[in-house]
Amino acid sequence: MPVATSSRRRKATHQVSSDIEEDQPTQARAPRDEVDDDEDEAPRPFKKEKGKSAVKKEKGKAPVRKEPKVEDEDDEDDEDDRIDIDNFADQPITKDDAPRINGFASDWKIIEKAMRQPSAVISAVATSMAEVASEEGPEGLAELDRVIRNLLDMQAVMTGHSKVLSDMIQSVAQGEQITDLNDRYLSLVAEMNAEYDQKTTRQKYLKNEQYFNFKESIYEVEHPKSAMPPMTDFIPREAGDESDDDDDVVMGGVTQEYKCPLMMTLLKDPLTSSVCNHSFSGDAIRELFKGTRGPQKCPASGCSKTFTLAHCTPNPALARKVKAIEKRQARAQQQEDSDAEEVID
């Protein structure tokens, strides 16, 4: 057979081999790097697998159970426990409640004490008005008299509230059970106010120290060199008033001393003894007790009582009166000097 045939076969075989090397098959594997990149991407799960995973997650959660509403039951319980205020019986107060009631009584006392301060101001205004000679003077003083009486009436009401509460505390302390606290309190206050309203003018104001100071401040201006008469001279007698007794006469009928028994000059920053009611200049009485212990005899003439410096307290009302006297004396001195100059001319 010819050789060409075999060479032609070899050549064809070589051609096929070279073609295979150059042309890569379509099903050949990708390079290593490309495979790694594909592995890094998380494959998308099938819908079926997603449903399974969702079911697994839901199985992992605690099942939500629909509980019956308890609010309605609580509301019913609250309605059962709710107190019927209208039909609830008052509970008796005990000794444990006494401190609170006593606190209310103290509040009334504080208010009553605060209402005493305006009386001093009213007296000072009355003094100034009495010093001014004018046609409106008597009418203005009469109006101030009505004002201070109304103030004293309100103080009496405050005192009544405090007294009623104090009496109720005493009743509870003695073992009495008070179940109608509010009604009894209002009833007793109303009775006390009605009793006060039935009193006469003398019974209300005759022995009142604030009213006495008011009248005294006016009288001293109008009658500087005479002793003030008894308070019964300023308050007419009414039906129901008894005859004047010694206690009534004590209020008035004496001359107020404005000179210090130690210095024999007008009082300055006066201190008044609570034992004998004598007043002294502050520096003078302190000097008397300096370096001493225990009580000392009162330096006022004719007084045999003894007291300590602790018994002496400031007297603002008396200090205001002394200043008013100093002003009147200064005006009187100016008037005398003016008259003297006129005589010389």
Helices and strands as residue ranges (DSSP letters): H 3-22, H 32-40, H 47-60, H 71-81, G 95-97, H 98-114, H 117-131, H 137-173, H 181-197, H 201-205, H 209-222, G 231-233, H 246-250, E 270-273, E 279-281, H 282-289, E 296-297, E 306-307, G 309-311, E 312-314, H 316-344
